[in-house]
Amino acid sequence: MAISYKKLWKLLIDRDLKKKDLQLLSGVSAASITKLGKNENVNTEILEKICVALECDISDIMEITNLESNRE
């Protein structure tokens, strides 16, 4: 299983925001935004800041995906 932040990027597009806007609104570092872009692990504090800034729930910005879709 893996974490995907595709929902976050779609939400930004829907709200006509760029990654830089997210960084400024949330106070999250550019390095953390880069990690999110690579679907890497980030601290829950970072996710909380993003949710507060975007006034959304954690499930609106991330999901758990199954990398082994052909599993028997």
N, CA, C and O atoms as a GROMACS GRO file, in nm:
protein
  288
    1MET      N    1   0.083  -0.118   0.000
    1MET     CA    2   0.000   0.000   0.000
    1MET      C    3   0.088   0.125   0.000
    1MET      O    4   0.201   0.124   0.049
    2ALA      N    5   0.034   0.231  -0.056
    2ALA     CA    6   0.108   0.356  -0.065
    2ALA      C    7   0.012   0.474  -0.049
    2ALA      O    8  -0.109   0.459  -0.065
    3ILE      N    9   0.067   0.588  -0.018
    3ILE     CA   10  -0.010   0.711  -0.005
    3ILE      C   11  -0.006   0.786  -0.138
    3ILE      O   12   0.099   0.796  -0.202
    4SER      N   13  -0.120   0.839  -0.177
    4SER     CA   14  -0.128   0.922  -0.298
    4SER      C   15  -0.188   1.058  -0.261
    4SER      O   16  -0.286   1.066  -0.187
    5TYR      N   17  -0.127   1.163  -0.313
    5TYR     CA   18  -0.177   1.299  -0.290
    5TYR      C   19  -0.242   1.357  -0.415
    5TYR      O   20  -0.252   1.479  -0.428
    6LYS      N   21  -0.285   1.271  -0.508
    6LYS     CA   22  -0.350   1.318  -0.630
    6LYS      C   23  -0.472   1.405  -0.599
    6LYS      O   24  -0.500   1.501  -0.670
    7LYS      N   25  -0.543   1.369  -0.492
    7LYS     CA   26  -0.661   1.447  -0.454
    7LYS      C   27  -0.623   1.591  -0.418
    7LYS      O   28  -0.697   1.685  -0.447
    8LEU      N   29  -0.507   1.608  -0.356
    8LEU     CA   30  -0.459   1.742  -0.322
    8LEU      C   31  -0.436   1.824  -0.447
    8LEU      O   32  -0.479   1.939  -0.454
    9TRP      N   33  -0.370   1.767  -0.546
    9TRP     CA   34  -0.337   1.841  -0.668
    9TRP      C   35  -0.465   1.873  -0.746
    9TRP      O   36  -0.476   1.980  -0.806
   10LYS      N   37  -0.562   1.781  -0.745
   10LYS     CA   38  -0.689   1.808  -0.811
   10LYS      C   39  -0.763   1.922  -0.740
   10LYS      O   40  -0.822   2.008  -0.804
   11LEU      N   41  -0.760   1.920  -0.607
   11LEU     CA   42  -0.824   2.025  -0.529
   11LEU      C   43  -0.762   2.162  -0.560
   11LEU      O   44  -0.834   2.261  -0.572
   12LEU      N   45  -0.630   2.166  -0.572
   12LEU     CA   46  -0.563   2.292  -0.607
   12LEU      C   47  -0.607   2.341  -0.744
   12LEU      O   48  -0.632   2.460  -0.763
   13ILE      N   49  -0.617   2.248  -0.840
   13ILE     CA   50  -0.661   2.286  -0.974
   13ILE      C   51  -0.803   2.340  -0.970
   13ILE      O   52  -0.834   2.442  -1.031
   14ASP      N   53  -0.890   2.269  -0.897
   14ASP     CA   54  -1.030   2.311  -0.886
   14ASP      C   55  -1.043   2.450  -0.824
   14ASP      O   56  -1.135   2.524  -0.857
   15ARG      N   57  -0.951   2.485  -0.736
   15ARG     CA   58  -0.955   2.615  -0.668
   15ARG      C   59  -0.864   2.718  -0.735
   15ARG      O   60  -0.846   2.829  -0.684
   16ASP      N   61  -0.807   2.681  -0.850
   16ASP     CA   62  -0.719   2.769  -0.927
   16ASP      C   63  -0.600   2.817  -0.842
   16ASP      O   64  -0.565   2.935  -0.842
   17LEU      N   65  -0.539   2.723  -0.770
   17LEU     CA   66  -0.423   2.751  -0.687
   17LEU      C   67  -0.302   2.676  -0.739
   17LEU      O   68  -0.314   2.569  -0.799
   18LYS      N   69  -0.186   2.733  -0.717
   18LYS     CA   70  -0.060   2.668  -0.755
   18LYS      C   71   0.007   2.615  -0.628
   18LYS      O   72  -0.034   2.649  -0.517
   19LYS      N   73   0.109   2.533  -0.646
   19LYS     CA   74   0.182   2.478  -0.532
   19LYS      C   75   0.241   2.590  -0.446
   19LYS      O   76   0.245   2.580  -0.323
   20LYS      N   77   0.286   2.696  -0.510
   20LYS     CA   78   0.342   2.810  -0.437
   20LYS      C   79   0.234   2.877  -0.351
   20LYS      O   80   0.261   2.920  -0.239
   21ASP      N   81   0.113   2.884  -0.403
   21ASP     CA   82   0.001   2.940  -0.326
   21ASP      C   83  -0.026   2.854  -0.203
   21ASP      O   84  -0.049   2.906  -0.094
   22LEU      N   85  -0.022   2.723  -0.221
   22LEU     CA   86  -0.042   2.631  -0.110
   22LEU      C   87   0.065   2.652  -0.003
   22LEU      O   88   0.036   2.653   0.116
   23GLN      N   89   0.187   2.667  -0.048
   23GLN     CA   90   0.299   2.690   0.044
   23GLN      C   91   0.276   2.817   0.126
   23GLN      O   92   0.297   2.817   0.248
   24LEU      N   93   0.235   2.923   0.062
   24LEU     CA   94   0.213   3.050   0.130
   24LEU      C   95   0.092   3.045   0.223
   24LEU      O   96   0.097   3.097   0.335
   25LEU      N   97  -0.016   2.984   0.178
   25LEU     CA   98  -0.138   2.975   0.259
   25LEU      C   99  -0.119   2.890   0.384
   25LEU      O  100  -0.170   2.923   0.491
   26SER      N  101  -0.045   2.781   0.370
   26SER     CA  102  -0.034   2.684   0.479
   26SER      C  103   0.089   2.704   0.567
   26SER      O  104   0.092   2.656   0.681
   27GLY      N  105   0.190   2.774   0.516
   27GLY     CA  106   0.314   2.790   0.592
   27GLY      C  107   0.402   2.668   0.587
   27GLY      O  108   0.492   2.652   0.670
   28VAL      N  109   0.377   2.580   0.492
   28VAL     CA  110   0.454   2.457   0.475
   28VAL      C  111   0.575   2.487   0.386
   28VAL      O  112   0.565   2.568   0.293
   29SER      N  113   0.687   2.424   0.414
   29SER     CA  114   0.809   2.451   0.339
   29SER      C  115   0.801   2.398   0.196
   29SER      O  116   0.722   2.309   0.165
   30ALA      N  117   0.885   2.454   0.110
   30ALA     CA  118   0.893   2.409  -0.029
   30ALA      C  119   0.938   2.263  -0.035
   30ALA      O  120   0.894   2.188  -0.122
   31ALA      N  121   1.025   2.223   0.057
   31ALA     CA  122   1.073   2.085   0.062
   31ALA      C  123   0.957   1.988   0.090
   31ALA      O  124   0.951   1.880   0.032
   32SER      N  125   0.867   2.028   0.177
   32SER     CA  126   0.751   1.944   0.208
   32SER      C  127   0.657   1.934   0.088
   32SER      O  128   0.602   1.827   0.061
   33ILE      N  129   0.638   2.044   0.017
   33ILE     CA  130   0.554   2.042  -0.103
   33ILE      C  131   0.616   1.948  -0.207
   33ILE      O  132   0.544   1.875  -0.275
   34THR      N  133   0.747   1.950  -0.218
   34THR     CA  134   0.818   1.860  -0.310
   34THR      C  135   0.796   1.715  -0.270
   34THR      O  136   0.772   1.631  -0.356
   35LYS      N  137   0.804   1.686  -0.141
   35LYS     CA  138   0.780   1.549  -0.093
   35LYS      C  139   0.637   1.504  -0.128
   35LYS      O  140   0.616   1.390  -0.170
   36LEU      N  141   0.542   1.593  -0.109
   36LEU     CA  142   0.404   1.560  -0.144
   36LEU      C  143   0.392   1.530  -0.293
   36LEU      O  144   0.319   1.439  -0.333
   37GLY      N  145   0.463   1.607  -0.374
   37GLY     CA  146   0.460   1.586  -0.518
   37GLY      C  147   0.516   1.452  -0.560
   37GLY      O  148   0.482   1.400  -0.667
   38LYS      N  149   0.602   1.396  -0.477
   38LYS     CA  150   0.663   1.265  -0.504
   38LYS      C  151   0.593   1.153  -0.428
   38LYS      O  152   0.641   1.040  -0.426
   39ASN      N  153   0.480   1.184  -0.365
   39ASN     CA  154   0.404   1.089  -0.283
   39ASN      C  155   0.490   1.028  -0.173
   39ASN      O  156   0.474   0.911  -0.139
   40GLU      N  157   0.580   1.107  -0.118
   40GLU     CA  158   0.664   1.061  -0.008
   40GLU      C  159   0.595   1.091   0.125
   40GLU      O  160   0.502   1.171   0.131
   41ASN      N  161   0.643   1.027   0.230
   41ASN     CA  162   0.585   1.048   0.363
   41ASN      C  163   0.616   1.188   0.414
   41ASN      O  164   0.726   1.240   0.398
   42VAL      N  165   0.514   1.248   0.475
   42VAL     CA  166   0.530   1.377   0.542
   42VAL      C  167   0.467   1.368   0.680
   42VAL      O  168   0.384   1.281   0.705
   43ASN      N  169   0.506   1.458   0.766
   43ASN     CA  170   0.456   1.464   0.902
   43ASN      C  171   0.306   1.498   0.902
   43ASN      O  172   0.259   1.572   0.816
   44THR      N  173   0.232   1.443   0.997
   44THR     CA  174   0.089   1.473   1.005
   44THR      C  175   0.064   1.620   1.035
   44THR      O  176  -0.041   1.673   1.000
   45GLU      N  177   0.158   1.687   1.098
   45GLU     CA  178   0.146   1.831   1.124
   45GLU      C  179   0.138   1.908   0.992
   45GLU      O  180   0.063   2.005   0.982
   46ILE      N  181   0.212   1.866   0.894
   46ILE     CA  182   0.210   1.929   0.761
   46ILE      C  183   0.074   1.909   0.696
   46ILE      O  184   0.016   2.002   0.639
   47LEU      N  185   0.023   1.787   0.704
   47LEU     CA  186  -0.109   1.758   0.647
   47LEU      C  187  -0.217   1.839   0.716
   47LEU      O  188  -0.311   1.887   0.653
   48GLU      N  189  -0.204   1.854   0.847
   48GLU     CA  190  -0.300   1.934   0.923
   48GLU      C  191  -0.297   2.080   0.879
   48GLU      O  192  -0.402   2.142   0.862
   49LYS      N  193  -0.178   2.136   0.862
   49LYS     CA  194  -0.166   2.276   0.817
   49LYS      C  195  -0.232   2.296   0.681
   49LYS      O  196  -0.297   2.398   0.657
   50ILE      N  197  -0.214   2.198   0.592
   50ILE     CA  198  -0.273   2.207   0.459
   50ILE      C  199  -0.426   2.202   0.468
   50ILE      O  200  -0.495   2.280   0.403
   51CYS      N  201  -0.476   2.110   0.550
   51CYS     CA  202  -0.622   2.098   0.567
   51CYS      C  203  -0.682   2.225   0.626
   51CYS      O  204  -0.789   2.268   0.583
   52VAL      N  205  -0.615   2.284   0.723
   52VAL     CA  206  -0.664   2.408   0.783
   52VAL      C  207  -0.664   2.520   0.678
   52VAL      O  208  -0.761   2.594   0.666
   53ALA      N  209  -0.555   2.531   0.603
   53ALA     CA  210  -0.543   2.637   0.502
   53ALA      C  211  -0.648   2.622   0.392
   53ALA      O  212  -0.702   2.722   0.344
   54LEU      N  213  -0.677   2.498   0.352
   54LEU     CA  214  -0.771   2.475   0.243
   54LEU      C  215  -0.914   2.449   0.294
   54LEU      O  216  -1.006   2.428   0.215
   55GLU      N  217  -0.930   2.450   0.426
   55GLU     CA  218  -1.060   2.424   0.488
   55GLU      C  219  -1.121   2.296   0.435
   55GLU      O  220  -1.233   2.295   0.382
   56CYS      N  221  -1.045   2.187   0.449
   56CYS     CA  222  -1.090   2.058   0.400
   56CYS      C  223  -1.053   1.948   0.499
   56CYS      O  224  -0.986   1.974   0.599
   57ASP      N  225  -1.095   1.829   0.471
   57ASP     CA  226  -1.067   1.713   0.554
   57ASP      C  227  -0.946   1.638   0.497
   57ASP      O  228  -0.913   1.654   0.379
   58ILE      N  229  -0.882   1.558   0.579
   58ILE     CA  230  -0.764   1.482   0.535
   58ILE      C  231  -0.797   1.392   0.416
   58ILE      O  232  -0.714   1.374   0.327
   59SER      N  233  -0.917   1.337   0.413
   59SER     CA  234  -0.957   1.249   0.303
   59SER      C  235  -0.976   1.326   0.172
   59SER      O  236  -0.985   1.265   0.065
   60ASP      N  237  -0.981   1.459   0.180
   60ASP     CA  238  -0.994   1.540   0.059
   60ASP      C  239  -0.860   1.562  -0.011
   60ASP      O  240  -0.856   1.605  -0.126
   61ILE      N  241  -0.749   1.531   0.059
   61ILE     CA  242  -0.618   1.559   0.000
   61ILE      C  243  -0.530   1.436  -0.019
   61ILE      O  244  -0.428   1.443  -0.086
   62MET      N  245  -0.570   1.323   0.040
   62MET     CA  246  -0.487   1.204   0.026
   62MET      C  247  -0.571   1.078   0.028
   62MET      O  248  -0.686   1.078   0.073
   63GLU      N  249  -0.511   0.968  -0.020
   63GLU     CA  250  -0.576   0.838  -0.014
   63GLU      C  251  -0.470   0.729  -0.011
   63GLU      O  252  -0.356   0.749  -0.053
   64ILE      N  253  -0.511   0.615   0.039
   64ILE     CA  254  -0.422   0.499   0.041
   64ILE      C  255  -0.453   0.418  -0.083
   64ILE      O  256  -0.568   0.384  -0.110
   65THR      N  257  -0.349   0.386  -0.158
   65THR     CA  258  -0.367   0.310  -0.281
   65THR      C  259  -0.299   0.174  -0.267
   65THR      O  260  -0.208   0.157  -0.185
   66ASN      N  261  -0.342   0.080  -0.346
   66ASN     CA  262  -0.285  -0.054  -0.347
   66ASN      C  263  -0.196  -0.067  -0.470
   66ASN      O  264  -0.245  -0.069  -0.582
   67LEU      N  265  -0.065  -0.076  -0.448
   67LEU     CA  266   0.028  -0.088  -0.560
   67LEU      C  267   0.022  -0.225  -0.624
   67LEU      O  268   0.054  -0.241  -0.742
   68GLU      N  269  -0.019  -0.325  -0.548
   68GLU     CA  270  -0.024  -0.462  -0.597
   68GLU      C  271  -0.166  -0.495  -0.640
   68GLU      O  272  -0.232  -0.578  -0.577
   69SER      N  273  -0.213  -0.432  -0.746
   69SER     CA  274  -0.352  -0.450  -0.789
   69SER      C  275  -0.377  -0.588  -0.848
   69SER      O  276  -0.492  -0.632  -0.856
   70ASN      N  277  -0.272  -0.658  -0.889
   70ASN     CA  278  -0.288  -0.792  -0.948
   70ASN      C  279  -0.269  -0.902  -0.844
   70ASN      O  280  -0.243  -1.017  -0.881
   71ARG      N  281  -0.281  -0.870  -0.721
   71ARG     CA  282  -0.262  -0.964  -0.612
   71ARG      C  283  -0.373  -1.068  -0.610
   71ARG      O  284  -0.489  -1.035  -0.635
   72GLU      N  285  -0.340  -1.192  -0.581
   72GLU     CA  286  -0.442  -1.299  -0.577
   72GLU      C  287  -0.482  -1.328  -0.437
   72GLU      O  288  -0.567  -1.414  -0.414
   0.00000   0.00000   0.00000
